[in-house]
Amino acid sequence: MTQKTPNYITKLRNSNLRPTKQRIKICEVLFNRPKTFHFTINNLYKLLSDNSEKKISLATVYNTIHAFKKSGYLKQVNIDSSNNYFDTNTSHHHHFFDETNNELIDLNNEDIKKIELKKNIPGKKIKSVEVLVKIVSK
């Protein structure tokens, strides 16, 4: 087991998941990276299937990802009604979505000028503002 495994076990237990070998493998793919990881559940399932000796079911991937999202370890980025990405960077930040390559790309807060909203909803306060900029190849 790697040095990170105890951290993975904690993440799994905090998400009310049993730390199985398959779920620890999911953690390694998600969290053992130098940079933010953006993915869809189907992309992650394919990556795990291609690079794992042990079979991991799509249901295990789906349930693990949604448990991690609920526990705050992942952020869901809705591109449209049928296209959801997940992000290992859970801070408030913006994204480009490359529609040509189906790729989600971080956009730093300092790359966007101050956003001013002219409408308020009575009894509500703004929790966060996150911009999604859709791009295509020229």
N, CA, C and O of each residue as an XYZ file, in Angstrom:
552
protein
N       0.830     -1.189      0.000
C       0.000      0.000      0.000
C       0.870      1.246      0.000
O       1.936      1.273      0.615
N       0.409      2.267     -0.690
C       1.176      3.501     -0.777
C       0.997      4.326      0.491
O       0.134      4.034      1.319
N       1.811      5.343      0.630
C       1.742      6.228      1.781
C       0.401      6.975      1.817
O      -0.075      7.327      2.897
N      -0.209      7.220      0.661
C      -1.462      7.961      0.572
C      -2.668      7.112      0.982
O      -3.737      7.662      1.247
N      -2.523      5.803      1.039
C      -3.657      4.924      1.297
C      -4.451      5.318      2.541
O      -5.680      5.338      2.469
N      -3.815      5.639      3.695
C      -4.626      6.022      4.856
C      -5.523      7.227      4.575
O      -6.651      7.285      5.065
N      -5.029      8.190      3.787
C      -5.835      9.336      3.397
C      -7.033      8.880      2.557
O      -8.137      9.401      2.714
N      -6.814      7.924      1.680
C      -7.903      7.389      0.854
C      -8.930      6.682      1.723
O     -10.135      6.838      1.525
N      -8.453      5.910      2.676
C      -9.370      5.191      3.565
C     -10.217      6.193      4.352
O     -11.417      5.984      4.532
N      -9.602      7.269      4.816
C     -10.340      8.317      5.526
C     -11.392      8.948      4.624
O     -12.536      9.135      5.039
N     -11.010      9.280      3.387
C     -11.970      9.859      2.440
C     -13.150      8.913      2.214
O     -14.306      9.336      2.213
N     -12.847      7.644      2.024
C     -13.907      6.659      1.795
C     -14.814      6.544      3.016
O     -16.038      6.574      2.885
N     -14.229      6.414      4.186
C     -15.044      6.276      5.409
C     -15.850      7.540      5.683
O     -16.999      7.459      6.117
N     -15.256      8.715      5.432
C     -15.999      9.972      5.607
C     -17.155     10.089      4.616
O     -18.100     10.846      4.839
N     -17.075      9.342      3.532
C     -18.131      9.332      2.508
C     -19.091      8.159      2.700
O     -19.906      7.862      1.827
N     -18.986      7.499      3.848
C     -19.831      6.340      4.178
C     -19.654      5.182      3.200
O     -20.613      4.489      2.862
N     -18.421      4.983      2.753
C     -18.095      3.892      1.835
C     -17.073      2.965      2.485
O     -16.154      3.416      3.170
N     -17.245      1.675      2.261
C     -16.273      0.693      2.726
C     -15.019      0.807      1.863
O     -15.133      0.877      0.640
N     -13.830      0.826      2.458
C     -12.599      0.966      1.669
C     -12.170     -0.341      1.000
O     -11.266     -1.024      1.483
N     -12.817     -0.682     -0.102
C     -12.456     -1.882     -0.867
C     -11.262     -1.581     -1.766
O     -10.910     -0.419     -1.967
N     -10.645     -2.621     -2.301
C      -9.516     -2.434     -3.219
C      -9.927     -1.613     -4.434
O      -9.157     -0.778     -4.909
N     -11.141     -1.846     -4.940
C     -11.616     -1.110     -6.115
C     -11.777      0.379     -5.793
O     -11.400      1.236     -6.592
N     -12.331      0.675     -4.634
C     -12.531      2.086     -4.272
C     -11.206      2.780     -3.976
O     -11.051      3.965     -4.273
N     -10.257      2.063     -3.397
C      -8.923      2.646     -3.176
C      -8.273      2.941     -4.525
O      -7.594      3.957     -4.675
N      -8.473      2.068     -5.500
C      -7.955      2.312     -6.854
C      -8.591      3.572     -7.452
O      -7.904      4.373     -8.086
N      -9.893      3.745     -7.252
C     -10.573      4.955     -7.726
C      -9.922      6.183     -7.072
O      -9.668      7.180     -7.747
N      -9.654      6.113     -5.774
C      -8.996      7.224     -5.068
C      -7.623      7.524     -5.656
O      -7.270      8.688     -5.846
N      -6.852      6.487     -5.942
C      -5.521      6.696     -6.513
C      -5.603      7.439     -7.838
O      -4.816      8.349     -8.096
N      -6.551      7.052     -8.671
C      -6.701      7.702     -9.980
C      -7.167      9.148     -9.809
O      -6.720     10.033    -10.539
N      -8.053      9.391     -8.861
C      -8.587     10.738     -8.669
C      -7.618     11.680     -7.969
O      -7.427     12.815     -8.406
N      -7.009     11.215     -6.888
C      -6.330     12.129     -5.977
C      -4.808     12.033     -5.981
O      -4.151     12.863     -5.353
N      -4.231     11.056     -6.662
C      -2.779     10.934     -6.699
C      -2.260     11.561     -7.988
O      -1.694     10.880     -8.843
N      -2.466     12.887     -8.113
C      -2.109     13.642     -9.319
C      -1.510     14.974     -8.920
O      -1.871     15.546     -7.891
N      -0.595     15.463     -9.736
C      -0.019     16.773     -9.423
C      -0.961     17.935     -9.751
O      -0.806     19.023     -9.198
N      -1.925     17.722    -10.634
C      -2.827     18.795    -11.069
C      -4.287     18.369    -10.876
O      -4.592     17.206    -10.614
N      -5.156     19.340    -11.014
C      -6.590     19.092    -10.980
C      -6.980     18.062    -12.038
O      -6.411     18.041    -13.129
N      -7.936     17.222    -11.718
C      -8.419     16.202    -12.645
C      -9.889     16.472    -12.930
O     -10.709     16.519    -12.013
N     -10.216     16.649    -14.206
C     -11.589     16.818    -14.666
C     -11.989     15.549    -15.404
O     -11.208     15.021    -16.195
N     -13.195     15.054    -15.154
C     -13.599     13.794    -15.777
C     -15.114     13.645    -15.759
O     -15.813     14.276    -14.967
N     -15.597     12.797    -16.650
C     -16.975     12.318    -16.564
C     -16.908     10.926    -15.944
O     -15.845     10.307    -15.917
N     -18.018     10.444    -15.458
C     -18.037      9.099    -14.875
C     -17.657      8.068    -15.927
O     -16.901      7.142    -15.635
N     -18.165      8.210    -17.139
C     -17.829      7.249    -18.197
C     -16.354      7.288    -18.563
O     -15.749      6.242    -18.800
N     -15.757      8.493    -18.615
C     -14.316      8.606    -18.889
C     -13.495      7.940    -17.792
O     -12.528      7.231    -18.073
N     -13.883      8.169    -16.548
C     -13.169      7.569    -15.422
C     -13.307      6.049    -15.450
O     -12.333      5.333    -15.216
N     -14.498      5.559    -15.733
C     -14.724      4.115    -15.800
C     -13.836      3.483    -16.881
O     -13.238      2.430    -16.662
N     -13.758      4.127    -18.035
C     -12.908      3.610    -19.115
C     -11.441      3.624    -18.697
O     -10.724      2.652    -18.935
N     -10.994      4.696    -18.087
C      -9.614      4.797    -17.616
C      -9.308      3.700    -16.597
O      -8.252      3.069    -16.661
N     -10.209      3.475    -15.678
C     -10.022      2.427    -14.669
C     -10.033      1.041    -15.300
O      -9.232      0.184    -14.929
N     -10.932      0.818    -16.247
C     -11.037     -0.493    -16.906
C      -9.789     -0.805    -17.719
O      -9.336     -1.948    -17.756
N      -9.238      0.208    -18.367
C      -8.052      0.021    -19.205
C      -6.779     -0.196    -18.385
O      -5.839     -0.839    -18.852
N      -6.750      0.342    -17.160
C      -5.509      0.341    -16.384
C      -5.593     -0.425    -15.065
O      -4.793     -0.176    -14.163
N      -6.526     -1.333    -14.937
C      -6.659     -2.036    -13.672
C      -6.716     -3.539    -13.887
O      -7.358     -4.030    -14.815
N      -6.030     -4.258    -13.006
C      -6.081     -5.715    -13.082
C      -7.423     -6.211    -12.549
O      -7.976     -7.188    -13.053
N      -7.939     -5.532    -11.529
C      -9.212     -5.913    -10.924
C     -10.350     -5.208    -11.643
O     -10.261     -4.026    -11.975
N     -11.408     -5.946    -11.875
C     -12.582     -5.363    -12.529
C     -13.310     -4.433    -11.548
O     -13.547     -4.787    -10.393
N     -13.652     -3.256    -12.031
C     -14.422     -2.300    -11.248
C     -15.710     -2.032    -12.012
O     -15.670     -1.677    -13.190
N     -16.843     -2.199    -11.355
C     -18.117     -2.017    -12.046
C     -18.435     -0.532    -12.212
O     -17.977      0.308    -11.438
N     -19.222     -0.233    -13.232
C     -19.668      1.137    -13.463
C     -20.477      1.630    -12.263
O     -20.388      2.802    -11.896
N     -21.257      0.754    -11.658
C     -22.053      1.130    -10.483
C     -21.154      1.552     -9.318
O     -21.467      2.511     -8.612
N     -20.035      0.839     -9.113
C     -19.090      1.205     -8.046
C     -18.492      2.573     -8.324
O     -18.374      3.395     -7.415
N     -18.112      2.824     -9.573
C     -17.551      4.130     -9.938
C     -18.599      5.215     -9.700
O     -18.304      6.228     -9.067
N     -19.810      5.017    -10.197
C     -20.893      5.991    -10.065
C     -21.177      6.295     -8.589
O     -21.229      7.458     -8.190
N     -21.357      5.253     -7.790
C     -21.692      5.448     -6.379
C     -20.551      6.107     -5.604
O     -20.794      6.944     -4.734
N     -19.324      5.738     -5.914
C     -18.166      6.332     -5.238
C     -18.049      7.816     -5.574
O     -17.834      8.641     -4.686
N     -18.190      8.153     -6.848
C     -18.075      9.554     -7.270
C     -19.162     10.401     -6.617
O     -18.882     11.492     -6.121
N     -20.380      9.916     -6.613
C     -21.469     10.700     -6.014
C     -21.332     10.806     -4.492
O     -21.709     11.825     -3.914
N     -20.803      9.780     -3.842
C     -20.543      9.856     -2.400
C     -19.439     10.877     -2.118
O     -19.538     11.639     -1.157
N     -18.385     10.901     -2.950
C     -17.315     11.880     -2.794
C     -17.833     13.300     -3.027
O     -17.439     14.231     -2.324
N     -18.709     13.462     -4.008
C     -19.293     14.786     -4.271
C     -20.099     15.244     -3.053
O     -19.972     16.385     -2.608
N     -20.917     14.357     -2.530
C     -21.749     14.692     -1.372
C     -20.897     15.056     -0.158
O     -21.288     15.904      0.644
N     -19.730     14.415     -0.020
C     -18.835     14.675      1.112
C     -17.916     15.874      0.887
O     -17.174     16.259      1.790
N     -17.956     16.469     -0.311
C     -17.159     17.666     -0.582
C     -15.769     17.399     -1.133
O     -14.955     18.319     -1.205
N     -15.475     16.161     -1.525
C     -14.166     15.840     -2.095
C     -14.110     16.087     -3.598
O     -13.025     16.167     -4.174
N     -15.263     16.208     -4.230
C     -15.350     16.487     -5.664
C     -16.403     17.557     -5.896
O     -17.344     17.709     -5.116
N     -16.225     18.288     -6.977
C     -17.208     19.282     -7.395
C     -17.804     18.819     -8.722
O     -17.084     18.333     -9.594
N     -19.109     18.970     -8.872
C     -19.768     18.643    -10.129
C     -19.926     19.915    -10.945
O     -20.365     20.943    -10.430
N     -19.564     19.839    -12.228
C     -19.695     20.966    -13.144
C     -20.666     20.534    -14.238
O     -20.360     19.646    -15.033
N     -21.829     21.163    -14.272
C     -22.843     20.820    -15.258
C     -22.604     21.614    -16.530
O     -22.672     22.843    -16.532
N     -22.324     20.903    -17.606
C     -22.077     21.550    -18.891
C     -23.402     21.826    -19.586
O     -23.630     22.926    -20.090
N     -24.263     20.837    -19.610
C     -25.630     20.965    -20.113
C     -26.456     19.888    -19.430
O     -25.966     19.223    -18.516
N     -27.701     19.702    -19.855
C     -28.590     18.785    -19.144
C     -28.137     17.329    -19.171
O     -28.574     16.540    -18.333
N     -27.279     16.957    -20.106
C     -26.854     15.554    -20.181
C     -25.338     15.379    -20.073
O     -24.830     14.285    -20.322
N     -24.618     16.420    -19.713
C     -23.164     16.378    -19.719
C     -22.633     16.940    -18.401
O     -22.587     18.155    -18.212
N     -22.231     16.043    -17.487
C     -21.709     16.450    -16.183
C     -20.259     16.024    -16.033
O     -19.903     14.871    -16.279
N     -19.439     16.967    -15.628
C     -18.042     16.688    -15.329
C     -17.848     16.789    -13.826
O     -18.649     17.405    -13.122
N     -16.786     16.182    -13.348
C     -16.410     16.281    -11.952
C     -14.995     16.832    -11.894
O     -14.200     16.645    -12.814
N     -14.696     17.517    -10.792
C     -13.444     18.242    -10.640
C     -12.878     17.932     -9.261
O     -13.595     18.002     -8.263
N     -11.595     17.588     -9.204
C     -10.959     17.333     -7.912
C     -10.597     18.630     -7.181
O     -10.269     18.600     -5.995
N     -10.655     19.761     -7.880
C     -10.440     21.063     -7.249
C     -11.806     21.581     -6.805
O     -12.617     21.994     -7.635
N     -12.057     21.560     -5.509
C     -13.381     21.921     -5.002
C     -13.507     23.396     -4.627
O     -14.551     23.823     -4.133
N     -12.448     24.175     -4.859
C     -12.538     25.609     -4.572
C     -13.426     26.289     -5.622
O     -13.683     25.737     -6.692
N     -13.886     27.501     -5.288
C     -14.672     28.271     -6.247
C     -13.721     28.774     -7.331
O     -12.803     29.546     -7.053
N     -13.944     28.337     -8.549
C     -13.124     28.782     -9.675
C     -13.913     28.603    -10.965
O     -14.971     27.974    -10.972
N     -13.396     29.155    -12.047
C     -14.081     29.186    -13.331
C     -13.492     28.147    -14.279
O     -12.425     27.586    -14.029
N     -14.215     27.904    -15.379
C     -13.769     26.900    -16.363
C     -14.023     27.354    -17.794
O     -14.964     28.094    -18.080
N     -13.157     26.889    -18.676
C     -13.443     26.821    -20.107
C     -13.971     25.418    -20.346
O     -13.524     24.469    -19.702
N     -14.911     25.276    -21.259
C     -15.283     23.950    -21.729
C     -15.062     23.917    -23.225
O     -15.753     24.608    -23.975
N     -14.097     23.113    -23.668
C     -13.765     22.969    -25.077
C     -14.753     21.969    -25.691
O     -14.633     20.758    -25.503
N     -15.722     22.501    -26.423
C     -16.757     21.643    -27.028
C     -16.197     20.767    -28.142
O     -16.764     19.716    -28.442
N     -15.101     21.180    -28.756
C     -14.489     20.393    -29.822
C     -13.873     19.116    -29.261
O     -14.030     18.041    -29.841
N     -13.171     19.233    -28.132
C     -12.464     18.092    -27.541
C     -13.142     17.522    -26.300
O     -12.623     16.595    -25.680
N     -14.301     18.072    -25.935
C     -14.995     17.665    -24.706
C     -14.046     17.681    -23.510
O     -13.899     16.689    -22.795
N     -13.408     18.834    -23.313
C     -12.414     18.970    -22.252
C     -12.746     20.159    -21.371
O     -13.022     21.252    -21.867
N     -12.720     19.948    -20.069
C     -12.922     21.002    -19.091
C     -11.552     21.513    -18.644
O     -10.678     20.723    -18.288
N     -11.368     22.836    -18.663
C     -10.066     23.447    -18.388
C     -10.260     24.528    -17.329
O     -11.157     25.364    -17.442
N      -9.411     24.505    -16.298
C      -9.502     25.528    -15.257
C      -9.226     26.910    -15.828
O      -8.368     27.080    -16.694
N      -9.956     27.877    -15.337
C      -9.781     29.290    -15.667
C      -9.596     30.003    -14.339
O     -10.505     30.012    -13.509
N      -8.447     30.592    -14.130
C      -8.135     31.217    -12.853
C      -9.010     32.429    -12.581
O      -9.414     33.133    -13.506
N      -9.301     32.667    -11.311
C     -10.133     33.808    -10.923
C      -9.541     35.125    -11.403
O     -10.279     36.036    -11.779
N      -8.204     35.233    -11.393
C      -7.575     36.491    -11.806
C      -7.673     36.725    -13.315
O      -7.344     37.811    -13.792
N      -8.120     35.719    -14.068
C      -8.306     35.870    -15.513
C      -9.673     36.463    -15.871
O      -9.977     36.680    -17.044
N     -10.487     36.720    -14.849
C     -11.812     37.298    -15.073
C     -11.931     38.540    -14.194
O     -11.632     38.504    -13.000
N     -12.374     39.638    -14.806
C     -12.588     40.858    -14.032
C     -13.759     40.649    -13.082
O     -14.513     39.684    -13.209
N     -13.898     41.541    -12.151
C     -14.965     41.470    -11.159
C     -16.326     41.340    -11.849
O     -16.631     42.067    -12.795
N     -17.119     40.416    -11.363
C     -18.458     40.191    -11.908
C     -19.451     40.928    -11.025
O     -19.482     40.738     -9.809
N     -20.265     41.774    -11.656
C     -21.275     42.521    -10.919
C     -22.650     42.068    -11.354
O     -23.000     42.150    -12.531
N     -23.429     41.590    -10.398
C     -24.799     41.173    -10.683
C     -25.735     42.311    -10.339
O     -25.595     42.941     -9.291
N     -26.690     42.577    -11.215
C     -27.615     43.691    -11.008
C     -28.948     43.235    -10.434
O     -29.829     44.059    -10.191
N     -29.107     41.937    -10.215
C     -30.363     41.430     -9.685
C     -30.101     40.666     -8.402
O     -29.150     39.891     -8.302
N     -30.958     40.897     -7.429
C     -30.930     40.143     -6.180
C     -32.231     39.377     -6.056
O     -33.254     39.786     -6.606
N     -32.195     38.288     -5.349
C     -33.418     37.543     -5.069
C     -33.712     37.731     -3.586
O     -32.899     37.351     -2.743
N     -34.860     38.310     -3.257
C     -35.187     38.588     -1.848
C     -35.077     37.321     -0.988
O     -35.556     36.249     -1.359
N     -34.431     37.483      0.171
C     -34.291     36.370      1.104
C     -33.159     35.410      0.768
O     -32.968     34.407      1.454
N     -32.407     35.717     -0.290
C     -31.296     34.850     -0.703
C     -30.005     35.651     -0.736
O     -30.017     36.865     -0.938
N     -28.881     34.950     -0.534
C     -27.575     35.581     -0.705
C     -26.763     34.726     -1.659
O     -26.977     33.518     -1.761
N     -25.846     35.347     -2.347
C     -25.015     34.645     -3.328
C     -23.993     33.799     -2.579
O     -23.259     34.309     -1.732
N     -23.946     32.526     -2.888
C     -22.978     31.610     -2.291
C     -21.667     31.658     -3.069
O     -20.589     31.733     -2.479
N     -21.767     31.613     -4.407
C     -20.578     31.697     -5.251
C     -21.003     32.061     -6.660
O     -22.165     31.908     -7.036
N     -20.048     32.544     -7.430
C     -20.249     32.812     -8.845
C     -19.144     32.077     -9.580
O     -17.960     32.336     -9.364
N     -19.537     31.163    -10.443
C     -18.567     30.403    -11.209
C     -18.957     30.474    -12.680
O     -20.073     30.122    -13.063
N     -18.022     30.932    -13.486
C     -18.268     31.150    -14.906
C     -17.839     29.907    -15.694
O     -16.782     29.331    -15.437
N     -18.664     29.507    -16.646
C     -18.329     28.448    -17.584
C     -18.312     29.070    -18.975
O     -19.343     29.528    -19.469
N     -17.141     29.085    -19.604
C     -16.983     29.676    -20.927
C     -16.821     28.532    -21.922
O     -15.848     27.780    -21.859
N     -17.776     28.403    -22.841
C     -17.704     27.333    -23.835
C     -16.914     27.824    -25.041
O     -17.146     28.921    -25.548
N     -15.969     26.985    -25.495
C     -15.114     27.339    -26.627
C     -15.147     26.212    -27.652
O     -15.480     25.072    -27.329
N     -14.792     26.553    -28.906
C     -14.671     25.585    -29.995
C     -13.411     25.910    -30.797
O     -12.898     27.027    -30.734
N     -12.929     24.949    -31.532
C     -11.763     25.194    -32.386
C     -12.154     26.122    -33.524
O     -13.296     26.105    -33.985
N     -11.206     26.930    -33.974
C     -11.437     27.856    -35.082
C     -11.511     27.121    -36.380
O     -11.702     27.738    -37.428
